[in-house]
Amino acid sequence: GFNALFGVGLALLKSCQKDLLSLDFEGIMRFFRVNLPKKYRSEDHADELIQTACSMKINVKKLKRYEKD
């Protein structure tokens, strides 16, 4: 459900954190539109993403607080 989707989103951000921090807004938009989909076309990268997402600890109380924001 929502927690799984949130976990995958966080795993995506975590996996490309260094790249994203070095880009401006337009570069980030291009990265999400072009580079990120290319990276996760391979089964190995996709499996790694899912493993990262499953290993992340998501605090439900914090999620509820963010949901209100």
Biopython code that builds the backbone (N, CA, C, O; Angstrom):
import numpy as np
from Bio.PDB.StructureBuilder import StructureBuilder

atoms = [
    (1, "GLY", "N", (0.796, -1.174, 0.000)),
    (1, "GLY", "CA", (0.000, 0.000, 0.000)),
    (1, "GLY", "C", (0.851, 1.255, 0.000)),
    (1, "GLY", "O", (1.889, 1.333, -0.656)),
    (2, "PHE", "N", (0.384, 2.219, 0.746)),
    (2, "PHE", "CA", (1.032, 3.523, 0.811)),
    (2, "PHE", "C", (2.456, 3.412, 1.351)),
    (2, "PHE", "O", (3.367, 4.065, 0.840)),
    (3, "ASN", "N", (2.652, 2.585, 2.386)),
    (3, "ASN", "CA", (3.989, 2.439, 2.972)),
    (3, "ASN", "C", (4.982, 1.870, 1.968)),
    (3, "ASN", "O", (6.135, 2.298, 1.926)),
    (4, "ALA", "N", (4.547, 0.915, 1.165)),
    (4, "ALA", "CA", (5.430, 0.328, 0.156)),
    (4, "ALA", "C", (5.811, 1.368, -0.890)),
    (4, "ALA", "O", (6.975, 1.471, -1.276)),
    (5, "LEU", "N", (4.836, 2.131, -1.345)),
    (5, "LEU", "CA", (5.113, 3.191, -2.322)),
    (5, "LEU", "C", (6.061, 4.237, -1.748)),
    (5, "LEU", "O", (6.996, 4.670, -2.423)),
    (6, "PHE", "N", (5.825, 4.634, -0.526)),
    (6, "PHE", "CA", (6.675, 5.613, 0.136)),
    (6, "PHE", "C", (8.091, 5.067, 0.281)),
    (6, "PHE", "O", (9.065, 5.793, 0.079)),
    (7, "GLY", "N", (8.205, 3.783, 0.633)),
    (7, "GLY", "CA", (9.517, 3.150, 0.771)),
    (7, "GLY", "C", (10.284, 3.134, -0.534)),
    (7, "GLY", "O", (11.487, 3.396, -0.547)),
    (8, "VAL", "N", (9.610, 2.832, -1.631)),
    (8, "VAL", "CA", (10.270, 2.831, -2.940)),
    (8, "VAL", "C", (10.698, 4.252, -3.306)),
    (8, "VAL", "O", (11.789, 4.461, -3.837)),
    (9, "GLY", "N", (9.843, 5.215, -3.022)),
    (9, "GLY", "CA", (10.198, 6.609, -3.296)),
    (9, "GLY", "C", (11.423, 7.048, -2.514)),
    (9, "GLY", "O", (12.315, 7.697, -3.060)),
    (10, "LEU", "N", (11.468, 6.693, -1.236)),
    (10, "LEU", "CA", (12.631, 7.027, -0.415)),
    (10, "LEU", "C", (13.882, 6.306, -0.903)),
    (10, "LEU", "O", (14.967, 6.887, -0.915)),
    (11, "ALA", "N", (13.739, 5.054, -1.303)),
    (11, "ALA", "CA", (14.879, 4.297, -1.815)),
    (11, "ALA", "C", (15.415, 4.926, -3.100)),
    (11, "ALA", "O", (16.627, 4.990, -3.302)),
    (12, "LEU", "N", (14.517, 5.390, -3.967)),
    (12, "LEU", "CA", (14.946, 6.083, -5.188)),
    (12, "LEU", "C", (15.739, 7.342, -4.848)),
    (12, "LEU", "O", (16.803, 7.588, -5.416)),
    (13, "LEU", "N", (15.217, 8.127, -3.926)),
    (13, "LEU", "CA", (15.912, 9.358, -3.536)),
    (13, "LEU", "C", (17.259, 9.052, -2.889)),
    (13, "LEU", "O", (18.249, 9.738, -3.144)),
    (14, "LYS", "N", (17.288, 8.027, -2.059)),
    (14, "LYS", "CA", (18.532, 7.647, -1.386)),
    (14, "LYS", "C", (19.578, 7.175, -2.394)),
    (14, "LYS", "O", (20.758, 7.500, -2.264)),
    (15, "SER", "N", (19.151, 6.412, -3.394)),
    (15, "SER", "CA", (20.096, 5.849, -4.361)),
    (15, "SER", "C", (20.737, 6.909, -5.248)),
    (15, "SER", "O", (21.829, 6.695, -5.774)),
    (16, "CYS", "N", (20.078, 8.041, -5.419)),
    (16, "CYS", "CA", (20.635, 9.080, -6.298)),
    (16, "CYS", "C", (20.825, 10.402, -5.563)),
    (16, "CYS", "O", (20.823, 11.465, -6.183)),
    (17, "GLN", "N", (20.987, 10.339, -4.260)),
    (17, "GLN", "CA", (21.116, 11.533, -3.431)),
    (17, "GLN", "C", (22.279, 12.418, -3.879)),
    (17, "GLN", "O", (22.110, 13.628, -4.028)),
    (18, "LYS", "N", (23.457, 11.830, -4.096)),
    (18, "LYS", "CA", (24.631, 12.621, -4.490)),
    (18, "LYS", "C", (24.398, 13.333, -5.814)),
    (18, "LYS", "O", (24.730, 14.509, -5.964)),
    (19, "ASP", "N", (23.827, 12.612, -6.770)),
    (19, "ASP", "CA", (23.545, 13.217, -8.079)),
    (19, "ASP", "C", (22.570, 14.378, -7.937)),
    (19, "ASP", "O", (22.790, 15.449, -8.501)),
    (20, "LEU", "N", (21.502, 14.170, -7.191)),
    (20, "LEU", "CA", (20.466, 15.193, -7.045)),
    (20, "LEU", "C", (20.987, 16.452, -6.358)),
    (20, "LEU", "O", (20.624, 17.567, -6.732)),
    (21, "LEU", "N", (21.842, 16.268, -5.352)),
    (21, "LEU", "CA", (22.361, 17.422, -4.619)),
    (21, "LEU", "C", (23.304, 18.277, -5.461)),
    (21, "LEU", "O", (23.533, 19.444, -5.145)),
    (22, "SER", "N", (23.847, 17.706, -6.525)),
    (22, "SER", "CA", (24.777, 18.462, -7.366)),
    (22, "SER", "C", (24.084, 19.173, -8.529)),
    (22, "SER", "O", (24.740, 19.873, -9.300)),
    (23, "LEU", "N", (22.774, 19.005, -8.664)),
    (23, "LEU", "CA", (22.044, 19.562, -9.804)),
    (23, "LEU", "C", (21.178, 20.747, -9.401)),
    (23, "LEU", "O", (20.784, 20.887, -8.244)),
    (24, "ASP", "N", (20.892, 21.600, -10.390)),
    (24, "ASP", "CA", (19.908, 22.654, -10.171)),
    (24, "ASP", "C", (18.521, 22.068, -10.440)),
    (24, "ASP", "O", (18.394, 20.890, -10.773)),
    (25, "PHE", "N", (17.489, 22.890, -10.296)),
    (25, "PHE", "CA", (16.117, 22.395, -10.430)),
    (25, "PHE", "C", (15.865, 21.761, -11.794)),
    (25, "PHE", "O", (15.295, 20.673, -11.880)),
    (26, "GLU", "N", (16.288, 22.441, -12.861)),
    (26, "GLU", "CA", (16.081, 21.893, -14.210)),
    (26, "GLU", "C", (16.833, 20.582, -14.395)),
    (26, "GLU", "O", (16.333, 19.661, -15.040)),
    (27, "GLY", "N", (18.028, 20.497, -13.832)),
    (27, "GLY", "CA", (18.808, 19.266, -13.907)),
    (27, "GLY", "C", (18.138, 18.122, -13.173)),
    (27, "GLY", "O", (18.160, 16.980, -13.631)),
    (28, "ILE", "N", (17.542, 18.432, -12.030)),
    (28, "ILE", "CA", (16.822, 17.411, -11.261)),
    (28, "ILE", "C", (15.630, 16.896, -12.055)),
    (28, "ILE", "O", (15.381, 15.692, -12.108)),
    (29, "MET", "N", (14.898, 17.814, -12.667)),
    (29, "MET", "CA", (13.739, 17.406, -13.470)),
    (29, "MET", "C", (14.176, 16.509, -14.631)),
    (29, "MET", "O", (13.524, 15.505, -14.919)),
    (30, "ARG", "N", (15.270, 16.867, -15.292)),
    (30, "ARG", "CA", (15.800, 16.062, -16.396)),
    (30, "ARG", "C", (16.253, 14.695, -15.874)),
    (30, "ARG", "O", (16.028, 13.670, -16.517)),
    (31, "PHE", "N", (16.894, 14.693, -14.700)),
    (31, "PHE", "CA", (17.375, 13.453, -14.103)),
    (31, "PHE", "C", (16.223, 12.482, -13.870)),
    (31, "PHE", "O", (16.325, 11.302, -14.203)),
    (32, "PHE", "N", (15.122, 12.981, -13.294)),
    (32, "PHE", "CA", (13.966, 12.121, -13.040)),
    (32, "PHE", "C", (13.290, 11.666, -14.328)),
    (32, "PHE", "O", (12.737, 10.568, -14.391)),
    (33, "ARG", "N", (13.334, 12.496, -15.337)),
    (33, "ARG", "CA", (12.665, 12.174, -16.595)),
    (33, "ARG", "C", (13.495, 11.240, -17.479)),
    (33, "ARG", "O", (12.932, 10.403, -18.185)),
    (34, "VAL", "N", (14.834, 11.371, -17.450)),
    (34, "VAL", "CA", (15.692, 10.651, -18.390)),
    (34, "VAL", "C", (16.586, 9.617, -17.700)),
    (34, "VAL", "O", (16.491, 8.423, -17.984)),
    (35, "ASN", "N", (17.445, 10.074, -16.801)),
    (35, "ASN", "CA", (18.466, 9.199, -16.220)),
    (35, "ASN", "C", (17.902, 8.103, -15.324)),
    (35, "ASN", "O", (18.302, 6.943, -15.423)),
    (36, "LEU", "N", (16.981, 8.472, -14.459)),
    (36, "LEU", "CA", (16.444, 7.506, -13.501)),
    (36, "LEU", "C", (15.728, 6.336, -14.182)),
    (36, "LEU", "O", (15.983, 5.186, -13.825)),
    (37, "PRO", "N", (14.849, 6.588, -15.142)),
    (37, "PRO", "CA", (14.211, 5.453, -15.827)),
    (37, "PRO", "C", (15.216, 4.544, -16.542)),
    (37, "PRO", "O", (15.038, 3.326, -16.574)),
    (38, "LYS", "N", (16.270, 5.133, -17.114)),
    (38, "LYS", "CA", (17.289, 4.319, -17.791)),
    (38, "LYS", "C", (18.007, 3.412, -16.798)),
    (38, "LYS", "O", (18.288, 2.251, -17.095)),
    (39, "LYS", "N", (18.301, 3.952, -15.617)),
    (39, "LYS", "CA", (19.037, 3.183, -14.610)),
    (39, "LYS", "C", (18.254, 1.954, -14.161)),
    (39, "LYS", "O", (18.835, 0.884, -13.977)),
    (40, "TYR", "N", (16.954, 2.096, -13.985)),
    (40, "TYR", "CA", (16.166, 1.000, -13.421)),
    (40, "TYR", "C", (15.511, 0.114, -14.472)),
    (40, "TYR", "O", (14.599, -0.651, -14.158)),
    (41, "ARG", "N", (15.966, 0.210, -15.713)),
    (41, "ARG", "CA", (15.511, -0.739, -16.737)),
    (41, "ARG", "C", (16.148, -2.104, -16.532)),
    (41, "ARG", "O", (15.563, -3.125, -16.895)),
    (42, "SER", "N", (17.341, -2.127, -15.955)),
    (42, "SER", "CA", (18.010, -3.409, -15.740)),
    (42, "SER", "C", (17.406, -4.099, -14.516)),
    (42, "SER", "O", (17.063, -3.458, -13.523)),
    (43, "GLU", "N", (17.290, -5.395, -14.617)),
    (43, "GLU", "CA", (16.683, -6.177, -13.536)),
    (43, "GLU", "C", (17.513, -6.103, -12.260)),
    (43, "GLU", "O", (16.961, -6.078, -11.159)),
    (44, "ASP", "N", (18.848, -6.068, -12.404)),
    (44, "ASP", "CA", (19.715, -6.003, -11.227)),
    (44, "ASP", "C", (19.482, -4.724, -10.430)),
    (44, "ASP", "O", (19.369, -4.763, -9.205)),
    (45, "HIS", "N", (19.411, -3.596, -11.124)),
    (45, "HIS", "CA", (19.175, -2.326, -10.438)),
    (45, "HIS", "C", (17.780, -2.287, -9.810)),
    (45, "HIS", "O", (17.604, -1.770, -8.706)),
    (46, "ALA", "N", (16.802, -2.830, -10.510)),
    (46, "ALA", "CA", (15.435, -2.854, -9.976)),
    (46, "ALA", "C", (15.368, -3.718, -8.718)),
    (46, "ALA", "O", (14.724, -3.342, -7.738)),
    (47, "ASP", "N", (16.033, -4.875, -8.743)),
    (47, "ASP", "CA", (16.064, -5.745, -7.560)),
    (47, "ASP", "C", (16.742, -5.049, -6.382)),
    (47, "ASP", "O", (16.286, -5.147, -5.242)),
    (48, "GLU", "N", (17.833, -4.348, -6.671)),
    (48, "GLU", "CA", (18.552, -3.610, -5.630)),
    (48, "GLU", "C", (17.653, -2.532, -5.013)),
    (48, "GLU", "O", (17.659, -2.326, -3.799)),
    (49, "LEU", "N", (16.890, -1.857, -5.854)),
    (49, "LEU", "CA", (15.968, -0.825, -5.375)),
    (49, "LEU", "C", (14.922, -1.426, -4.436)),
    (49, "LEU", "O", (14.645, -0.870, -3.373)),
    (50, "ILE", "N", (14.348, -2.551, -4.828)),
    (50, "ILE", "CA", (13.326, -3.197, -4.002)),
    (50, "ILE", "C", (13.922, -3.669, -2.681)),
    (50, "ILE", "O", (13.288, -3.536, -1.635)),
    (51, "GLN", "N", (15.133, -4.219, -2.717)),
    (51, "GLN", "CA", (15.787, -4.654, -1.481)),
    (51, "GLN", "C", (16.032, -3.471, -0.548)),
    (51, "GLN", "O", (15.824, -3.571, 0.661)),
    (52, "THR", "N", (16.475, -2.353, -1.119)),
    (52, "THR", "CA", (16.700, -1.152, -0.315)),
    (52, "THR", "C", (15.390, -0.671, 0.291)),
    (52, "THR", "O", (15.335, -0.326, 1.471)),
    (53, "ALA", "N", (14.341, -0.647, -0.514)),
    (53, "ALA", "CA", (13.031, -0.187, -0.035)),
    (53, "ALA", "C", (12.520, -1.076, 1.093)),
    (53, "ALA", "O", (11.971, -0.580, 2.076)),
    (54, "CYS", "N", (12.698, -2.379, 0.955)),
    (54, "CYS", "CA", (12.210, -3.315, 1.977)),
    (54, "CYS", "C", (13.020, -3.232, 3.265)),
    (54, "CYS", "O", (12.503, -3.529, 4.342)),
    (55, "SER", "N", (14.283, -2.831, 3.163)),
    (55, "SER", "CA", (15.133, -2.776, 4.352)),
    (55, "SER", "C", (14.991, -1.463, 5.120)),
    (55, "SER", "O", (15.496, -1.342, 6.236)),
    (56, "MET", "N", (14.309, -0.484, 4.533)),
    (56, "MET", "CA", (14.158, 0.810, 5.198)),
    (56, "MET", "C", (13.106, 0.718, 6.296)),
    (56, "MET", "O", (12.048, 0.111, 6.125)),
    (57, "LYS", "N", (13.423, 1.330, 7.412)),
    (57, "LYS", "CA", (12.485, 1.390, 8.533)),
    (57, "LYS", "C", (11.692, 2.684, 8.402)),
    (57, "LYS", "O", (12.257, 3.776, 8.441)),
    (58, "ILE", "N", (10.393, 2.552, 8.248)),
    (58, "ILE", "CA", (9.535, 3.720, 8.095)),
    (58, "ILE", "C", (8.687, 3.863, 9.349)),
    (58, "ILE", "O", (7.924, 2.963, 9.703)),
    (59, "ASN", "N", (8.826, 4.987, 10.009)),
    (59, "ASN", "CA", (8.095, 5.269, 11.233)),
    (59, "ASN", "C", (6.676, 5.711, 10.872)),
    (59, "ASN", "O", (6.486, 6.764, 10.264)),
    (60, "VAL", "N", (5.694, 4.913, 11.245)),
    (60, "VAL", "CA", (4.296, 5.177, 10.891)),
    (60, "VAL", "C", (3.808, 6.488, 11.512)),
    (60, "VAL", "O", (3.044, 7.220, 10.882)),
    (61, "LYS", "N", (4.236, 6.792, 12.731)),
    (61, "LYS", "CA", (3.818, 8.039, 13.379)),
    (61, "LYS", "C", (4.310, 9.252, 12.594)),
    (61, "LYS", "O", (3.575, 10.222, 12.409)),
    (62, "LYS", "N", (5.566, 9.188, 12.134)),
    (62, "LYS", "CA", (6.103, 10.296, 11.339)),
    (62, "LYS", "C", (5.364, 10.417, 10.014)),
    (62, "LYS", "O", (5.100, 11.525, 9.547)),
    (63, "LEU", "N", (5.033, 9.289, 9.410)),
    (63, "LEU", "CA", (4.283, 9.317, 8.151)),
    (63, "LEU", "C", (2.937, 10.001, 8.336)),
    (63, "LEU", "O", (2.519, 10.799, 7.497)),
    (64, "LYS", "N", (2.274, 9.692, 9.417)),
    (64, "LYS", "CA", (0.974, 10.318, 9.695)),
    (64, "LYS", "C", (1.132, 11.833, 9.854)),
    (64, "LYS", "O", (0.291, 12.604, 9.393)),
    (65, "ARG", "N", (2.209, 12.245, 10.506)),
    (65, "ARG", "CA", (2.465, 13.673, 10.692)),
    (65, "ARG", "C", (2.736, 14.344, 9.344)),
    (65, "ARG", "O", (2.229, 15.434, 9.080)),
    (66, "TYR", "N", (3.540, 13.691, 8.483)),
    (66, "TYR", "CA", (3.828, 14.234, 7.153)),
    (66, "TYR", "C", (2.572, 14.276, 6.300)),
    (66, "TYR", "O", (2.385, 15.189, 5.495)),
    (67, "GLU", "N", (1.714, 13.282, 6.482)),
    (67, "GLU", "CA", (0.471, 13.209, 5.715)),
    (67, "GLU", "C", (-0.401, 14.434, 5.980)),
    (67, "GLU", "O", (-1.069, 14.935, 5.075)),
    (68, "LYS", "N", (-0.392, 14.911, 7.222)),
    (68, "LYS", "CA", (-1.180, 16.089, 7.580)),
    (68, "LYS", "C", (-0.623, 17.353, 6.938)),
    (68, "LYS", "O", (-1.373, 18.274, 6.615)),
    (69, "ASP", "N", (0.704, 17.397, 6.754)),
    (69, "ASP", "CA", (1.344, 18.562, 6.133)),
    (69, "ASP", "C", (1.036, 18.558, 4.666)),
    (69, "ASP", "O", (1.474, 19.450, 3.941)),
]
sb = StructureBuilder()
sb.init_structure("model")
sb.init_model(0)
sb.init_chain("A")
sb.init_seg("    ")
for serial, (resi, resn, name, xyz) in enumerate(atoms, 1):
    if name == "N":
        sb.init_residue(resn, " ", resi, " ")
    sb.init_atom(name, np.array(xyz, "f"), 0.0, 1.0, " ", f" {name:<3s}", serial, name[0])
structure = sb.get_structure()
